[in-house]
Amino acid sequence: MPKLKTHKGAASRFRVTGGGKIMRMQGSRNNFRRKKRQPVTVKFGRTVEVAGTHADIVKRLLAGQ
């Protein structure tokens, strides 16, 4: 079998924790930031866990790491 290559787009968007969870950044932070209240932009700056079947897809994309 050939080696699995890492999907570089997914590698820049997702991080794997030590426990195996897939983490991603919240969206809606960059566009129209002037109109948003500061607590909203702070909340969007946090990382959240990828849930459900999406995590399985992302794990397959990050298999080469």
N, CA, C, O and CB atoms as a CASP TS submission, in Angstrom:
PFRMAT TS
TARGET T0000
AUTHOR 0000-0000-0000
METHOD Language model
MODEL 1
PARENT N/A
ATOM      1  N   MET     1       0.836  -1.193   0.000  1.00  0.00           N
ATOM      2  CA  MET     1       0.000   0.000   0.000  1.00  0.00           C
ATOM      3  C   MET     1       0.878   1.252   0.000  1.00  0.00           C
ATOM      4  O   MET     1       1.910   1.291   0.669  1.00  0.00           O
ATOM      5  CB  MET     1      -0.949   0.000   1.220  1.00  0.00           C
ATOM      6  N   PRO     2       0.469   2.265  -0.745  1.00  0.00           N
ATOM      7  CA  PRO     2       1.231   3.516  -0.706  1.00  0.00           C
ATOM      8  C   PRO     2       0.990   4.261   0.606  1.00  0.00           C
ATOM      9  O   PRO     2       0.019   3.998   1.317  1.00  0.00           O
ATOM     10  CB  PRO     2       0.856   4.412  -1.900  1.00  0.00           C
ATOM     11  N   LYS     3       1.888   5.190   0.910  1.00  0.00           N
ATOM     12  CA  LYS     3       1.742   5.991   2.125  1.00  0.00           C
ATOM     13  C   LYS     3       0.547   6.927   1.973  1.00  0.00           C
ATOM     14  O   LYS     3       0.230   7.375   0.871  1.00  0.00           O
ATOM     15  CB  LYS     3       3.038   6.798   2.419  1.00  0.00           C
ATOM     16  N   LEU     4      -0.112   7.216   3.097  1.00  0.00           N
ATOM     17  CA  LEU     4      -1.207   8.169   3.104  1.00  0.00           C
ATOM     18  C   LEU     4      -0.642   9.575   3.216  1.00  0.00           C
ATOM     19  O   LEU     4       0.233   9.840   4.041  1.00  0.00           O
ATOM     20  CB  LEU     4      -2.192   7.875   4.259  1.00  0.00           C
ATOM     21  N   LYS     5      -1.142  10.461   2.392  1.00  0.00           N
ATOM     22  CA  LYS     5      -0.685  11.846   2.439  1.00  0.00           C
ATOM     23  C   LYS     5      -1.675  12.688   3.244  1.00  0.00           C
ATOM     24  O   LYS     5      -2.884  12.465   3.186  1.00  0.00           O
ATOM     25  CB  LYS     5      -0.516  12.418   1.008  1.00  0.00           C
ATOM     26  N   THR     6      -1.156  13.642   3.982  1.00  0.00           N
ATOM     27  CA  THR     6      -1.977  14.546   4.771  1.00  0.00           C
ATOM     28  C   THR     6      -2.632  15.562   3.850  1.00  0.00           C
ATOM     29  O   THR     6      -1.984  16.113   2.960  1.00  0.00           O
ATOM     30  CB  THR     6      -1.136  15.251   5.859  1.00  0.00           C
ATOM     31  N   HIS     7      -3.920  15.806   4.068  1.00  0.00           N
ATOM     32  CA  HIS     7      -4.624  16.863   3.343  1.00  0.00           C
ATOM     33  C   HIS     7      -4.234  18.196   3.980  1.00  0.00           C
ATOM     34  O   HIS     7      -4.611  18.471   5.119  1.00  0.00           O
ATOM     35  CB  HIS     7      -6.190  16.646   3.373  1.00  0.00           C
ATOM     36  N   LYS     8      -3.487  19.019   3.259  1.00  0.00           N
ATOM     37  CA  LYS     8      -2.890  20.219   3.846  1.00  0.00           C
ATOM     38  C   LYS     8      -3.933  21.268   4.227  1.00  0.00           C
ATOM     39  O   LYS     8      -3.727  22.026   5.175  1.00  0.00           O
ATOM     40  CB  LYS     8      -1.895  20.823   2.879  1.00  0.00           C
ATOM     41  N   GLY     9      -5.047  21.320   3.501  1.00  0.00           N
ATOM     42  CA  GLY     9      -6.118  22.241   3.878  1.00  0.00           C
ATOM     43  C   GLY     9      -6.718  21.865   5.214  1.00  0.00           C
ATOM     44  O   GLY     9      -7.014  22.733   6.035  1.00  0.00           O
ATOM     45  N   ALA    10      -6.899  20.573   5.436  1.00  0.00           N
ATOM     46  CA  ALA    10      -7.438  20.110   6.713  1.00  0.00           C
ATOM     47  C   ALA    10      -6.407  20.269   7.828  1.00  0.00           C
ATOM     48  O   ALA    10      -6.766  20.560   8.969  1.00  0.00           O
ATOM     49  CB  ALA    10      -7.882  18.644   6.609  1.00  0.00           C
ATOM     50  N   ALA    11      -5.128  20.079   7.502  1.00  0.00           N
ATOM     51  CA  ALA    11      -4.081  20.194   8.523  1.00  0.00           C
ATOM     52  C   ALA    11      -3.976  21.617   9.058  1.00  0.00           C
ATOM     53  O   ALA    11      -3.628  21.816  10.222  1.00  0.00           O
ATOM     54  CB  ALA    11      -2.731  19.753   7.952  1.00  0.00           C
ATOM     55  N   SER    12      -4.274  22.611   8.218  1.00  0.00           N
ATOM     56  CA  SER    12      -4.196  23.989   8.688  1.00  0.00           C
ATOM     57  C   SER    12      -5.431  24.398   9.481  1.00  0.00           C
ATOM     58  O   SER    12      -5.381  25.361  10.245  1.00  0.00           O
ATOM     59  CB  SER    12      -4.008  24.925   7.515  1.00  0.00           C
ATOM     60  N   ARG    13      -6.539  23.681   9.309  1.00  0.00           N
ATOM     61  CA  ARG    13      -7.785  24.058   9.972  1.00  0.00           C
ATOM     62  C   ARG    13      -8.069  23.263  11.240  1.00  0.00           C
ATOM     63  O   ARG    13      -8.811  23.738  12.100  1.00  0.00           O
ATOM     64  CB  ARG    13      -8.925  23.890   9.023  1.00  0.00           C
ATOM     65  N   PHE    14      -7.511  22.086  11.379  1.00  0.00           N
ATOM     66  CA  PHE    14      -7.827  21.209  12.494  1.00  0.00           C
ATOM     67  C   PHE    14      -6.568  20.822  13.242  1.00  0.00           C
ATOM     68  O   PHE    14      -5.487  20.726  12.660  1.00  0.00           O
ATOM     69  CB  PHE    14      -8.557  19.963  12.007  1.00  0.00           C
ATOM     70  N   ARG    15      -6.720  20.597  14.562  1.00  0.00           N
ATOM     71  CA  ARG    15      -5.632  20.136  15.410  1.00  0.00           C
ATOM     72  C   ARG    15      -6.121  18.926  16.186  1.00  0.00           C
ATOM     73  O   ARG    15      -7.286  18.855  16.579  1.00  0.00           O
ATOM     74  CB  ARG    15      -5.140  21.263  16.371  1.00  0.00           C
ATOM     75  N   VAL    16      -5.219  17.973  16.405  1.00  0.00           N
ATOM     76  CA  VAL    16      -5.544  16.787  17.176  1.00  0.00           C
ATOM     77  C   VAL    16      -4.941  16.946  18.571  1.00  0.00           C
ATOM     78  O   VAL    16      -3.751  17.231  18.707  1.00  0.00           O
ATOM     79  CB  VAL    16      -5.021  15.491  16.474  1.00  0.00           C
ATOM     80  N   THR    17      -5.762  16.761  19.604  1.00  0.00           N
ATOM     81  CA  THR    17      -5.283  16.884  20.973  1.00  0.00           C
ATOM     82  C   THR    17      -4.589  15.592  21.391  1.00  0.00           C
ATOM     83  O   THR    17      -4.589  14.608  20.651  1.00  0.00           O
ATOM     84  CB  THR    17      -6.446  17.214  21.935  1.00  0.00           C
ATOM     85  N   GLY    18      -4.007  15.606  22.563  1.00  0.00           N
ATOM     86  CA  GLY    18      -3.343  14.417  23.059  1.00  0.00           C
ATOM     87  C   GLY    18      -4.302  13.274  23.305  1.00  0.00           C
ATOM     88  O   GLY    18      -3.922  12.108  23.201  1.00  0.00           O
ATOM     89  N   GLY    19      -5.551  13.598  23.631  1.00  0.00           N
ATOM     90  CA  GLY    19      -6.547  12.562  23.863  1.00  0.00           C
ATOM     91  C   GLY    19      -7.225  12.067  22.603  1.00  0.00           C
ATOM     92  O   GLY    19      -8.077  11.181  22.660  1.00  0.00           O
ATOM     93  N   GLY    20      -6.850  12.637  21.455  1.00  0.00           N
ATOM     94  CA  GLY    20      -7.414  12.186  20.191  1.00  0.00           C
ATOM     95  C   GLY    20      -8.599  12.983  19.692  1.00  0.00           C
ATOM     96  O   GLY    20      -9.191  12.628  18.672  1.00  0.00           O
ATOM     97  N   LYS    21      -8.965  14.063  20.391  1.00  0.00           N
ATOM     98  CA  LYS    21     -10.083  14.891  19.921  1.00  0.00           C
ATOM     99  C   LYS    21      -9.621  15.769  18.771  1.00  0.00           C
ATOM    100  O   LYS    21      -8.456  16.159  18.707  1.00  0.00           O
ATOM    101  CB  LYS    21     -10.653  15.762  21.071  1.00  0.00           C
ATOM    102  N   ILE    22     -10.535  16.076  17.866  1.00  0.00           N
ATOM    103  CA  ILE    22     -10.267  16.977  16.745  1.00  0.00           C
ATOM    104  C   ILE    22     -10.844  18.337  17.123  1.00  0.00           C
ATOM    105  O   ILE    22     -12.037  18.455  17.400  1.00  0.00           O
ATOM    106  CB  ILE    22     -10.889  16.436  15.389  1.00  0.00           C
ATOM    107  N   MET    23      -9.989  19.371  17.134  1.00  0.00           N
ATOM    108  CA  MET    23     -10.424  20.713  17.511  1.00  0.00           C
ATOM    109  C   MET    23     -10.380  21.622  16.293  1.00  0.00           C
ATOM    110  O   MET    23      -9.532  21.463  15.415  1.00  0.00           O
ATOM    111  CB  MET    23      -9.542  21.283  18.649  1.00  0.00           C
ATOM    112  N   ARG    24     -11.313  22.585  16.248  1.00  0.00           N
ATOM    113  CA  ARG    24     -11.371  23.559  15.160  1.00  0.00           C
ATOM    114  C   ARG    24     -11.667  24.930  15.752  1.00  0.00           C
ATOM    115  O   ARG    24     -12.136  25.043  16.884  1.00  0.00           O
ATOM    116  CB  ARG    24     -12.448  23.164  14.102  1.00  0.00           C
ATOM    117  N   MET    25     -11.388  25.969  14.973  1.00  0.00           N
ATOM    118  CA  MET    25     -11.709  27.321  15.413  1.00  0.00           C
ATOM    119  C   MET    25     -13.172  27.626  15.088  1.00  0.00           C
ATOM    120  O   MET    25     -13.728  27.094  14.127  1.00  0.00           O
ATOM    121  CB  MET    25     -10.765  28.359  14.742  1.00  0.00           C
ATOM    122  N   GLN    26     -13.782  28.481  15.892  1.00  0.00           N
ATOM    123  CA  GLN    26     -15.128  28.942  15.589  1.00  0.00           C
ATOM    124  C   GLN    26     -15.091  29.832  14.353  1.00  0.00           C
ATOM    125  O   GLN    26     -14.086  30.491  14.088  1.00  0.00           O
ATOM    126  CB  GLN    26     -15.738  29.699  16.793  1.00  0.00           C
ATOM    127  N   GLY    27     -16.166  29.851  13.610  1.00  0.00           N
ATOM    128  CA  GLY    27     -16.247  30.702  12.433  1.00  0.00           C
ATOM    129  C   GLY    27     -16.777  32.084  12.769  1.00  0.00           C
ATOM    130  O   GLY    27     -16.941  32.417  13.943  1.00  0.00           O
ATOM    131  N   SER    28     -17.048  32.890  11.751  1.00  0.00           N
ATOM    132  CA  SER    28     -17.678  34.212  11.856  1.00  0.00           C
ATOM    133  C   SER    28     -16.836  35.215  12.618  1.00  0.00           C
ATOM    134  O   SER    28     -17.386  36.131  13.230  1.00  0.00           O
ATOM    135  CB  SER    28     -19.015  34.089  12.521  1.00  0.00           C
ATOM    136  N   ARG    29     -15.502  35.071  12.598  1.00  0.00           N
ATOM    137  CA  ARG    29     -14.662  36.001  13.335  1.00  0.00           C
ATOM    138  C   ARG    29     -14.121  37.104  12.440  1.00  0.00           C
ATOM    139  O   ARG    29     -13.946  38.230  12.905  1.00  0.00           O
ATOM    140  CB  ARG    29     -13.519  35.262  13.991  1.00  0.00           C
ATOM    141  N   ASN    30     -13.852  36.820  11.180  1.00  0.00           N
ATOM    142  CA  ASN    30     -13.136  37.774  10.352  1.00  0.00           C
ATOM    143  C   ASN    30     -14.033  38.761   9.616  1.00  0.00           C
ATOM    144  O   ASN    30     -13.680  39.934   9.498  1.00  0.00           O
ATOM    145  CB  ASN    30     -12.313  37.043   9.369  1.00  0.00           C
ATOM    146  N   ASN    31     -15.163  38.321   9.129  1.00  0.00           N
ATOM    147  CA  ASN    31     -15.957  39.177   8.252  1.00  0.00           C
ATOM    148  C   ASN    31     -16.897  40.073   9.060  1.00  0.00           C
ATOM    149  O   ASN    31     -17.579  39.598   9.968  1.00  0.00           O
ATOM    150  CB  ASN    31     -16.761  38.324   7.262  1.00  0.00           C
ATOM    151  N   PHE    32     -16.936  41.367   8.733  1.00  0.00           N
ATOM    152  CA  PHE    32     -17.801  42.361   9.392  1.00  0.00           C
ATOM    153  C   PHE    32     -17.539  42.411  10.896  1.00  0.00           C
ATOM    154  O   PHE    32     -18.466  42.423  11.706  1.00  0.00           O
ATOM    155  CB  PHE    32     -19.287  42.040   9.131  1.00  0.00           C
ATOM    156  N   ARG    33     -16.282  42.439  11.242  1.00  0.00           N
ATOM    157  CA  ARG    33     -15.928  42.404  12.648  1.00  0.00           C
ATOM    158  C   ARG    33     -16.271  43.705  13.370  1.00  0.00           C
ATOM    159  O   ARG    33     -16.505  43.700  14.578  1.00  0.00           O
ATOM    160  CB  ARG    33     -14.460  42.110  12.795  1.00  0.00           C
ATOM    161  N   ARG    34     -16.302  44.809  12.643  1.00  0.00           N
ATOM    162  CA  ARG    34     -16.599  46.103  13.276  1.00  0.00           C
ATOM    163  C   ARG    34     -18.021  46.127  13.827  1.00  0.00           C
ATOM    164  O   ARG    34     -18.294  46.808  14.815  1.00  0.00           O
ATOM    165  CB  ARG    34     -16.406  47.253  12.270  1.00  0.00           C
ATOM    166  N   LYS    35     -18.920  45.390  13.195  1.00  0.00           N
ATOM    167  CA  LYS    35     -20.321  45.426  13.609  1.00  0.00           C
ATOM    168  C   LYS    35     -20.602  44.529  14.808  1.00  0.00           C
ATOM    169  O   LYS    35     -21.619  44.694  15.481  1.00  0.00           O
ATOM    170  CB  LYS    35     -21.206  45.021  12.458  1.00  0.00           C
ATOM    171  N   LYS    36     -19.714  43.588  15.077  1.00  0.00           N
ATOM    172  CA  LYS    36     -19.965  42.632  16.143  1.00  0.00           C
ATOM    173  C   LYS    36     -19.493  43.187  17.482  1.00  0.00           C
ATOM    174  O   LYS    36     -18.528  43.948  17.552  1.00  0.00           O
ATOM    175  CB  LYS    36     -19.272  41.300  15.842  1.00  0.00           C
ATOM    176  N   ARG    37     -20.185  42.795  18.529  1.00  0.00           N
ATOM    177  CA  ARG    37     -19.787  43.197  19.875  1.00  0.00           C
ATOM    178  C   ARG    37     -18.544  42.422  20.282  1.00  0.00           C
ATOM    179  O   ARG    37     -18.293  41.329  19.775  1.00  0.00           O
ATOM    180  CB  ARG    37     -20.935  42.963  20.889  1.00  0.00           C
ATOM    181  N   GLN    38     -17.765  42.990  21.198  1.00  0.00           N
ATOM    182  CA  GLN    38     -16.506  42.367  21.594  1.00  0.00           C
ATOM    183  C   GLN    38     -16.694  40.986  22.219  1.00  0.00           C
ATOM    184  O   GLN    38     -15.911  40.086  21.916  1.00  0.00           O
ATOM    185  CB  GLN    38     -15.780  43.261  22.563  1.00  0.00           C
ATOM    186  N   PRO    39     -17.707  40.775  23.086  1.00  0.00           N
ATOM    187  CA  PRO    39     -17.864  39.419  23.629  1.00  0.00           C
ATOM    188  C   PRO    39     -18.127  38.373  22.548  1.00  0.00           C
ATOM    189  O   PRO    39     -17.755  37.209  22.702  1.00  0.00           O
ATOM    190  CB  PRO    39     -18.995  39.397  24.633  1.00  0.00           C
ATOM    191  N   VAL    40     -18.760  38.783  21.471  1.00  0.00           N
ATOM    192  CA  VAL    40     -19.038  37.848  20.381  1.00  0.00           C
ATOM    193  C   VAL    40     -17.747  37.464  19.683  1.00  0.00           C
ATOM    194  O   VAL    40     -17.531  36.286  19.398  1.00  0.00           O
ATOM    195  CB  VAL    40     -20.030  38.456  19.374  1.00  0.00           C
ATOM    196  N   THR    41     -16.884  38.430  19.401  1.00  0.00           N
ATOM    197  CA  THR    41     -15.634  38.108  18.723  1.00  0.00           C
ATOM    198  C   THR    41     -14.694  37.309  19.616  1.00  0.00           C
ATOM    199  O   THR    41     -13.918  36.489  19.126  1.00  0.00           O
ATOM    200  CB  THR    41     -14.949  39.380  18.260  1.00  0.00           C
ATOM    201  N   VAL    42     -14.760  37.545  20.938  1.00  0.00           N
ATOM    202  CA  VAL    42     -13.942  36.762  21.861  1.00  0.00           C
ATOM    203  C   VAL    42     -14.424  35.312  21.874  1.00  0.00           C
ATOM    204  O   VAL    42     -13.617  34.383  21.905  1.00  0.00           O
ATOM    205  CB  VAL    42     -13.991  37.366  23.290  1.00  0.00           C
ATOM    206  N   LYS    43     -15.737  35.127  21.849  1.00  0.00           N
ATOM    207  CA  LYS    43     -16.294  33.778  21.846  1.00  0.00           C
ATOM    208  C   LYS    43     -15.909  33.027  20.576  1.00  0.00           C
ATOM    209  O   LYS    43     -15.649  31.824  20.620  1.00  0.00           O
ATOM    210  CB  LYS    43     -17.815  33.831  21.984  1.00  0.00           C
ATOM    211  N   PHE    44     -15.871  33.736  19.438  1.00  0.00           N
ATOM    212  CA  PHE    44     -15.535  33.087  18.178  1.00  0.00           C
ATOM    213  C   PHE    44     -14.042  32.794  18.085  1.00  0.00           C
ATOM    214  O   PHE    44     -13.623  32.070  17.181  1.00  0.00           O
ATOM    215  CB  PHE    44     -15.970  33.956  17.006  1.00  0.00           C
ATOM    216  N   GLY    45     -13.228  33.330  18.989  1.00  0.00           N
ATOM    217  CA  GLY    45     -11.807  33.070  18.949  1.00  0.00           C
ATOM    218  C   GLY    45     -11.398  31.784  19.629  1.00  0.00           C
ATOM    219  O   GLY    45     -10.227  31.406  19.588  1.00  0.00           O
ATOM    220  N   ARG    46     -12.351  31.102  20.258  1.00  0.00           N
ATOM    221  CA  ARG    46     -12.033  29.874  20.973  1.00  0.00           C
ATOM    222  C   ARG    46     -12.074  28.669  20.042  1.00  0.00           C
ATOM    223  O   ARG    46     -12.585  28.743  18.925  1.00  0.00           O
ATOM    224  CB  ARG    46     -12.999  29.673  22.135  1.00  0.00           C
ATOM    225  N   THR    47     -11.532  27.575  20.520  1.00  0.00           N
ATOM    226  CA  THR    47     -11.586  26.342  19.750  1.00  0.00           C
ATOM    227  C   THR    47     -12.712  25.469  20.288  1.00  0.00           C
ATOM    228  O   THR    47     -13.009  25.482  21.482  1.00  0.00           O
ATOM    229  CB  THR    47     -10.231  25.592  19.803  1.00  0.00           C
ATOM    230  N   VAL    48     -13.332  24.712  19.389  1.00  0.00           N
ATOM    231  CA  VAL    48     -14.395  23.792  19.762  1.00  0.00           C
ATOM    232  C   VAL    48     -14.085  22.428  19.161  1.00  0.00           C
ATOM    233  O   VAL    48     -13.297  22.312  18.222  1.00  0.00           O
ATOM    234  CB  VAL    48     -15.785  24.312  19.287  1.00  0.00           C
ATOM    235  N   GLU    49     -14.703  21.420  19.706  1.00  0.00           N
ATOM    236  CA  GLU    49     -14.452  20.057  19.250  1.00  0.00           C
ATOM    237  C   GLU    49     -15.318  19.761  18.030  1.00  0.00           C
ATOM    238  O   GLU    49     -16.477  20.171  17.966  1.00  0.00           O
ATOM    239  CB  GLU    49     -14.731  19.033  20.381  1.00  0.00           C
ATOM    240  N   VAL    50     -14.750  19.051  17.075  1.00  0.00           N
ATOM    241  CA  VAL    50     -15.513  18.579  15.910  1.00  0.00           C
ATOM    242  C   VAL    50     -16.297  17.365  16.371  1.00  0.00           C
ATOM    243  O   VAL    50     -15.729  16.435  16.945  1.00  0.00           O
ATOM    244  CB  VAL    50     -14.571  18.229  14.676  1.00  0.00           C
ATOM    245  N   ALA    51     -17.610  17.370  16.121  1.00  0.00           N
ATOM    246  CA  ALA    51     -18.463  16.331  16.670  1.00  0.00           C
ATOM    247  C   ALA    51     -19.008  15.416  15.574  1.00  0.00           C
ATOM    248  O   ALA    51     -19.078  15.779  14.400  1.00  0.00           O
ATOM    249  CB  ALA    51     -19.609  16.954  17.449  1.00  0.00           C
ATOM    250  N   GLY    52     -19.383  14.239  15.999  1.00  0.00           N
ATOM    251  CA  GLY    52     -20.128  13.321  15.157  1.00  0.00           C
ATOM    252  C   GLY    52     -19.338  12.702  14.025  1.00  0.00           C
ATOM    253  O   GLY    52     -18.147  12.419  14.154  1.00  0.00           O
ATOM    254  N   THR    53     -20.030  12.496  12.905  1.00  0.00           N
ATOM    255  CA  THR    53     -19.406  11.824  11.764  1.00  0.00           C
ATOM    256  C   THR    53     -18.383  12.711  11.085  1.00  0.00           C
ATOM    257  O   THR    53     -17.538  12.214  10.340  1.00  0.00           O
ATOM    258  CB  THR    53     -20.461  11.396  10.759  1.00  0.00           C
ATOM    259  N   HIS    54     -18.438  14.022  11.328  1.00  0.00           N
ATOM    260  CA  HIS    54     -17.444  14.916  10.744  1.00  0.00           C
ATOM    261  C   HIS    54     -16.048  14.606  11.275  1.00  0.00           C
ATOM    262  O   HIS    54     -15.058  14.744  10.556  1.00  0.00           O
ATOM    263  CB  HIS    54     -17.806  16.374  11.031  1.00  0.00           C
ATOM    264  N   ALA    55     -15.973  14.191  12.528  1.00  0.00           N
ATOM    265  CA  ALA    55     -14.677  13.873  13.121  1.00  0.00           C
ATOM    266  C   ALA    55     -14.032  12.684  12.418  1.00  0.00           C
ATOM    267  O   ALA    55     -12.813  12.653  12.245  1.00  0.00           O
ATOM    268  CB  ALA    55     -14.830  13.582  14.616  1.00  0.00           C
ATOM    269  N   ASP    56     -14.836  11.710  12.014  1.00  0.00           N
ATOM    270  CA  ASP    56     -14.290  10.554  11.302  1.00  0.00           C
ATOM    271  C   ASP    56     -13.728  10.953   9.947  1.00  0.00           C
ATOM    272  O   ASP    56     -12.698  10.429   9.521  1.00  0.00           O
ATOM    273  CB  ASP    56     -15.362   9.484  11.125  1.00  0.00           C
ATOM    274  N   ILE    57     -14.396  11.875   9.269  1.00  0.00           N
ATOM    275  CA  ILE    57     -13.931  12.337   7.960  1.00  0.00           C
ATOM    276  C   ILE    57     -12.626  13.101   8.111  1.00  0.00           C
ATOM    277  O   ILE    57     -11.702  12.916   7.319  1.00  0.00           O
ATOM    278  CB  ILE    57     -14.997  13.224   7.278  1.00  0.00           C
ATOM    279  N   VAL    58     -12.543  13.963   9.127  1.00  0.00           N
ATOM    280  CA  VAL    58     -11.350  14.762   9.347  1.00  0.00           C
ATOM    281  C   VAL    58     -10.173  13.863   9.744  1.00  0.00           C
ATOM    282  O   VAL    58      -9.041  14.107   9.326  1.00  0.00           O
ATOM    283  CB  VAL    58     -11.608  15.827  10.429  1.00  0.00           C
ATOM    284  N   LYS    59     -10.432  12.831  10.547  1.00  0.00           N
ATOM    285  CA  LYS    59      -9.375  11.901  10.926  1.00  0.00           C
ATOM    286  C   LYS    59      -8.790  11.206   9.694  1.00  0.00           C
ATOM    287  O   LYS    59      -7.585  10.965   9.625  1.00  0.00           O
ATOM    288  CB  LYS    59      -9.911  10.859  11.917  1.00  0.00           C
ATOM    289  N   ARG    60      -9.636  10.893   8.739  1.00  0.00           N
ATOM    290  CA  ARG    60      -9.152  10.258   7.522  1.00  0.00           C
ATOM    291  C   ARG    60      -8.299  11.231   6.713  1.00  0.00           C
ATOM    292  O   ARG    60      -7.319  10.819   6.092  1.00  0.00           O
ATOM    293  CB  ARG    60     -10.327   9.747   6.678  1.00  0.00           C
ATOM    294  N   LEU    61      -8.660  12.527   6.712  1.00  0.00           N
ATOM    295  CA  LEU    61      -7.867  13.514   5.986  1.00  0.00           C
ATOM    296  C   LEU    61      -6.524  13.759   6.666  1.00  0.00           C
ATOM    297  O   LEU    61      -5.540  14.076   5.998  1.00  0.00           O
ATOM    298  CB  LEU    61      -8.638  14.825   5.866  1.00  0.00           C
ATOM    299  N   LEU    62      -6.478  13.616   7.982  1.00  0.00           N
ATOM    300  CA  LEU    62      -5.248  13.863   8.736  1.00  0.00           C
ATOM    301  C   LEU    62      -4.455  12.581   8.976  1.00  0.00           C
ATOM    302  O   LEU    62      -3.560  12.560   9.821  1.00  0.00           O
ATOM    303  CB  LEU    62      -5.576  14.520  10.069  1.00  0.00           C
ATOM    304  N   ALA    63      -4.765  11.532   8.256  1.00  0.00           N
ATOM    305  CA  ALA    63      -4.167  10.216   8.527  1.00  0.00           C
ATOM    306  C   ALA    63      -2.656  10.198   8.278  1.00  0.00           C
ATOM    307  O   ALA    63      -1.955   9.385   8.879  1.00  0.00           O
ATOM    308  CB  ALA    63      -4.837   9.152   7.663  1.00  0.00           C
ATOM    309  N   GLY    64      -2.137  11.069   7.412  1.00  0.00           N
ATOM    310  CA  GLY    64      -0.719  11.033   7.104  1.00  0.00           C
ATOM    311  C   GLY    64       0.160  11.708   8.128  1.00  0.00           C
ATOM    312  O   GLY    64       1.385  11.641   8.025  1.00  0.00           O
ATOM    313  N   GLN    65      -0.437  12.364   9.126  1.00  0.00           N
ATOM    314  CA  GLN    65       0.377  13.087  10.103  1.00  0.00           C
ATOM    315  C   GLN    65       0.993  12.170  11.115  1.00  0.00           C
ATOM    316  O   GLN    65       1.708  12.626  12.007  1.00  0.00           O
ATOM    317  CB  GLN    65      -0.441  14.123  10.806  1.00  0.00           C
TER
END
